[in-house]
Amino acid sequence: MKIIWSPLAIDRASEIADYIAQDTPPAAEKWITTVFSKVERLKSSPEIGKIVPEIRNRQFRELIYGNYRIVYRLEKKRIFILTIRHDKQILPIEEINA
């Protein structure tokens, strides 16, 4: 499986890490490292994420890390990381139609 990060997902990860770094730079580094580590596990187990409840389509899944949702789309040989959102934020449909 090949993992492809959307520009939006990369931007979101960076924004979240920057926000965390304002208070605790080492925590921001740990957060970003863990996010990438969790995503890498999708290569061997692409269906470990639960189906995104707003969509209810098996192709769209999410990994939960702390208070964040890592939303991805499964295809035959590729995984697209679409966005990362705080679990209290509404998931805009345009962020998953990438």
N, C-alpha and C positions, 0 to 999 in steps of 0.2 A: 504494500500500500504506500502510495505517495501522499504526503501531507502538503497542502498548499494553503498558505495564510493569505487572506484577503488584505488589501491595504487598510481597510477599516479595522479589522481585528488587530493588526499591528499597531495602528494608531491608538486604539482603545487600551491595549496592554501598556503601551508607553505612557498614556495619560494617567492610568491607574498607578503605575509604578512611580511616576513623578509626584503624584498626590501623596502616596505613602511616604516617599522620600523626604517630603517637607518636614515630617516629624521624626522619622527613623530610617535613615538611608540603608542600614543593613537589612531591615525588614523589607524594604522595597526590592533589594537584590534577591532576597530569599523568595519573595512572592513571584517575581518574574521567572526565576529558575524553576520553581515548582510548577508554574503554569506550563512552561515548555516541556517539562518532564512528564506531566500528566498527558499532554497532547501527544507526545512521542509514544506513549503506551497504546494509543489508538492504532498504531501500525500493526500490532499483533492481536488486538482485541477491539476492532472498530465499533462494535455494538455495545460496548460497556456503558455508554452514556444512555440516559433515559430519553424517551421521545419527548420533544418539546410540546408541552401541554397546549399552547396556543394554536399549534398547527395540526397536531395529531396525524403526522405523516411519518412513517418509519424511516424515511430518508433524512429527516431533520432531527438531530439529537443534541443533547447538552451534557457536559460534564459540570459538576458543581465543585467549586473550590472555595471554601469559606463562604463569603457572601456574594460570590460571583458565578455567573453562568457563562461557560465557554460553549458557544453554539456552533455546531458544525453540520455539514451536509455530506452524506455518504453517497459515493458512486461506486461502480464496480472495482476500480483499482485506484481510486483517489478519495481523499478526505479533504474537504474544503473547510477551513476554520473561517467562519463568517463574521463573528463578532464576540465581544466579551461585554457583559452587562452586569451591573449590580442587581442582585435578586429583587430589590425593591423597585427597580425601574421597569417601565413598560417596554416590552420588546417590539420596536417598530417593524412592521412587515417589510419595509424597504431594506432593512439591514439583513434580512435573510434571503432576499431575492437577488443576491449578488451573483 
